[in-house]
Every structure is written in C-alpha cells, then in structure tokens.
Amino acid sequence: MEEHRGLLDIHHLSARYPCGTAVLHDVSLHMHSGEIVCVIGESGCGKSTLLRAILRMPGKVDITKGQILYRGTDLCTLSSSRLRQIRGAGIGMIFQEPGASLDPIRRIGTQFYETLRAHGHITRAQAEQTACALLLRLELSDPQRILKSCPVQLSGGMNQRVAIALAMALHPDVLLADEPTSALDVLVQAQIVNELLRLRNEFGTGILLVTHNMGVVAKMADKVAVMYGGRIVEYGYRDSILTTPSHPYTKALMEAIPRLDGTPPRGLPGRACRKFPQEGCAFAPRCPHAQPDCLSRTMGPIPIYGEHWTLCRLGGAPR
Amino acid sequence: MRTANRAAKLRLAVLLVLVAVLCIFCLAAPSLLPNDPSQAHLLAAKQPPSTRYPFGTDWLGRCVCSRVLAGASTSVFSALTIVGLTLAVGCAVGIVCGYFGGVVDTVLMRVVDIFLAFPGMVLALAVAGMLGPGLKNAVLALAATGWPQYARLTRSYVLSLRQENFIHAARLNGQSPASILFLHIFPNAVRPVLVTASLSIGGTILNLAGLSFLGLGALPPTAEWGSMLADGRGLMQQAPWLIFFPGAAIFLTSILFNLLGDSVRDVLDPLDSQRKQYK
C-alpha cells in the first residue's frame, strides 16, 4: 500500500517529549525529489516537533512508533556516525530563529568552512567562494565583510539569511525549514522563497516547509499537510487544499486569512488544543459540525481525490 | 559600537603592554638590583631610604629595594602559575562534567562541593600546612583550592551552551562531537571563564602574600612581598619603609591585573558588549 521509493517517507510516526507528553500521532508523509511540502497549522500543533523528530534531535523528542525513511534507510535505527553523515549533507535544517543557529563568537567565514569541511575535503578558499556566491544570491551585499564578521556585528535579518545560506551550502537532498522567513521584511522573504525554489529546480531538493504564511504556501507548495493536535488532519495537493478544503479545521484556517476584498477574517472560537488525544478527533471540541461520537471514533485517512485525504468523516461532504 | 569596541581594545592593548613591561621587568630584575638582596650588613640595619639604599634597609641591613625587585618575579610568576593551573584543571573538569553529564558529573561535582564548603584561604592553609612551607607548596595549595570554582563556572556555561540552537545546528549539520566540543563549546565557555581568571590574578597575588605572611609561603631568605610584609610588621613604627614598599608593590601589581581583567571582559565578552550597545 505504501511506496518506499520516495526521498523521505514517514510512516505512522508517533513521538513524545522526554517528559512523557505525547505530541505526534500516526503522522505519515511522503516526499519525492524536488517536491515542496508545506506544513501548516496553528502554533503548538506539533509542526516544529515533527521536523525535530525527523532529524532525531537528541533530548528533544523521543520517537515511540513508526519509521522515518530517508532514501529507504530508516533514520530511527541508524548509528550516530551514519546519522552524522546524513545530517547536513543529506537532510539540512533551517531553524525557526535561524540567527540563533550561528555561533556568536566565531567568524561567519570560519563557520562556513567548518560546516563544509565536516562533509568532505575542502580548502578555505573554496569554502569562501561557495559562501560568497550564496550570500550574494540572498541579496547580501559585501559578502567579504560578512564572512569576516561575527554574528554579533550583523543585524537579525542578515544573520537569518546567513544561516539559511549555511544550510543551503551543502546542497542537502532534503531541506527542513522551520518558518525561515518569519522575521524578515517582505522583499527579503520573496528573495528567500525564490532562492528555495531555485534550489529545488537546480538540485531537486525536497523541501519540508513549516510556515504560517499562506502566501508562501500558495507560491511554493506542491503539497500541503494541515496539522492539528499532533496529527496531520488533511493532506493533499496545494490547489485542491486551498480551493476545496474538506476538513473543518482547514476550512477554518482558510477563512481566517485576512483578505484584501474587505471581508473581515473569521477567527475560530475556542482555544488551541493543549492535550493531544490518542483516540478520537482533537478538533471536535471546537468543530462546528462535531457529532457526539467524534471524540471516541478511531480515525484513519479518508481519501477524497488522488492523494488528497482527510481525517474527518464529514470531509467528503459538500460545503 | 565600533568606536566603543575600539576604545576597549585600545585600553586592553595599553594594559597588556604594561603587564608585559612588568613581566620583562621581573625577568630583568636580577641585573637591576642596586645591592645583593640577601647580603646582611648589620652596621647598616634599619636605615631610612637614601641614595645608597633607595628603599632603606631592614633589621639585618639588607637592601629593601633589591628585595622588592627580586621578589617581583617570585610573586608575579607564582600568581600567574596558580591562575594558569586552576584555569586548566577547572576548565577541563567543568567541560567534561557539563558536556558528558551522568555519573562522572555527579562524582566530580560532589568533590567540588566539598572543596567549596570550606573558605578558600582556610583550605589553602590546611593544604600548605600538610605539604610543608615553601613557595612551590604554597603555589600547589592555592591551585588545589582554586580549581573547583572554575569547574563550577565552566560547567554552568557548558550546560547552558548545550541548549543553544547553534550547538544543535552544528550537530544537525553533521559536525562530529569532537569538533563541536573543541570548536563551539570550548571557545564559548572559556571566554567568560578567562575573564574571571584575569580578574582573579590580583586576588591571587594577595592570597600568596597572605600565605607567605603566615609563614607558609616562600622560605627565608627568598625575597617575596608577602613575607617581607610579615617580617616588617613588628618594626612598622621604627622603620615604616619595611612594609610600605612591598605593600605598594602588591597594591600596584594587583591593581594592574584587576584593570587588565576588566578590560579583558570588555573585549572578550561579546554578549556583555552587545548589552552595552543597546543601553
């Protein structure tokens, strides 16, 4: 039933925090080369945790069930030295505050060199060349000066772009990006979006992008995964999700987007879910269409069309 | 920020030059002595400062000026050795504890707790007393009691560094544990500790002088500022120059190293200077 030939295949992944709180339930996701999958959902629904789980970030998330296959290799059972080879060169990551992923006291140039050197022999001059080219593409003028500076001497937005360049420098097959454009002005945001698209077009990089920005989703995504309460509640091609959302939560998300035509955005009543239930629909307490048995029902994906599926049994119903 | 940084760097440069001058002076002192520091002239005992004896003479007629100069290298280099030793041992223990944690951490930190439970000087007295008097033993005693403080400090820095995003990022970029430890953890943790160390050089000179003052440091006839102070104490009213000149030497040297410590902090601590920038 499931294909194993993708670039990144996540099968029925469940994970919890070291303190014991379960966060991810039965998350499945498949990504091919050159595909961009956007993960959307409100704060605290497990998006960032999903990215951390994929890279097996130590001390942050414990995987309790499921598989994460990178080109067919299960990352969950890999030794730390093999995992190290994949991290960075195979799967790269851009953090939520990318600026904080730079060592505050070491020069940017040195950090580029060390990162590149960790995955192959390279001279300082080569590293500098690669870095300069990347920084120029990200609209950073005077890359020579940047390479000689420490992060403290650069602005937040510059650091963010530097960190993104650092993650791109190794040309990973898979790039995990956790809201990479959150703190940048729109022009730079557009530049980064274009750069990510170029990376995909030139190198066939698969990008798993966590974002709150629906504009970015509309521009970049091939597929969209909507998360709520630690589960993917709806998954499918961008167009079918954006135009015909079927899960009540996705519909609510779409209605909450501010519009230029004057219709006021509609918020969703109730608070974001704090407990991530094992059984039943996490969204039911806030759902306008909830039925009494929604809270206890065992959930499984209900196909709608092609790869588009939803967890909600009302999903297929017309609006 | 640039200009502020430059001013701090200039200050550090000036102080470093002064310290270098002091060290060269200490090394050159033996050839600068006006008289033999351990040659007694009972006929010339307790003479006030004069052209023959610029700082006067002590109760045995030894030239105080020569003794202060000869004592400079003993005091300064011993203090630097002590700080170097405590820094090396403390940092190593702190980084191992902070980075690897577990049983090693628990055991070493309990040892540190035991050391820190005693007032430092009392413990140094006990260790020096056990080892017997002598300059080398005094240095060992002060080093043995000084490292736990650095271990604690380094460990706490390493613990907070381990949670930093850039450490995760380095790991997720595929860097090996060794390179993370040496390229990211060590330089970041050692900077604030280095600042503490440079600030404590002055205090260490005083501690060493204190041990010598109590008779556990340099043995006579070795000239050392603390022991000169101790010996001259009884003659304070008849011959105040006996304690004035070694005291002034300790004072000036400690001040110089304290200023150096301040200046090192201004330049090395990027977060601190960043905070200043926003004020």
Chai-1 contact restraints between the chains, C-beta under 6 A:
chainA,res_idxA,chainB,res_idxB,connection_type,confidence,min_distance_angstrom,max_distance_angstrom,comment,restraint_id
A,L55,B,L172,contact,1.0,0.0,6.0,A-B,restraint_1
A,R84,B,G174,contact,1.0,0.0,6.0,A-B,restraint_2
A,R87,B,L172,contact,1.0,0.0,6.0,A-B,restraint_3
A,R87,B,G174,contact,1.0,0.0,6.0,A-B,restraint_4
A,G88,B,N173,contact,1.0,0.0,6.0,A-B,restraint_5
A,G88,B,G174,contact,1.0,0.0,6.0,A-B,restraint_6
A,M93,B,L172,contact,1.0,0.0,6.0,A-B,restraint_7
A,F95,B,N165,contact,1.0,0.0,6.0,A-B,restraint_8
A,A100,B,N165,contact,1.0,0.0,6.0,A-B,restraint_9
A,S101,B,N165,contact,1.0,0.0,6.0,A-B,restraint_10
A,S101,B,F166,contact,1.0,0.0,6.0,A-B,restraint_11
A,S101,B,A169,contact,1.0,0.0,6.0,A-B,restraint_12
A,L102,B,F166,contact,1.0,0.0,6.0,A-B,restraint_13
A,D103,B,F166,contact,1.0,0.0,6.0,A-B,restraint_14
A,D103,B,H184,contact,1.0,0.0,6.0,A-B,restraint_15
A,P104,B,P270,contact,1.0,0.0,6.0,A-B,restraint_16
A,I105,B,N188,contact,1.0,0.0,6.0,A-B,restraint_17
A,I105,B,P270,contact,1.0,0.0,6.0,A-B,restraint_18
A,T115,B,N173,contact,1.0,0.0,6.0,A-B,restraint_19
A,A118,B,G174,contact,1.0,0.0,6.0,A-B,restraint_20
A,A118,B,Q175,contact,1.0,0.0,6.0,A-B,restraint_21
A,H119,B,G174,contact,1.0,0.0,6.0,A-B,restraint_22
A,V152,B,P270,contact,1.0,0.0,6.0,A-B,restraint_23
A,V152,B,Q274,contact,1.0,0.0,6.0,A-B,restraint_24
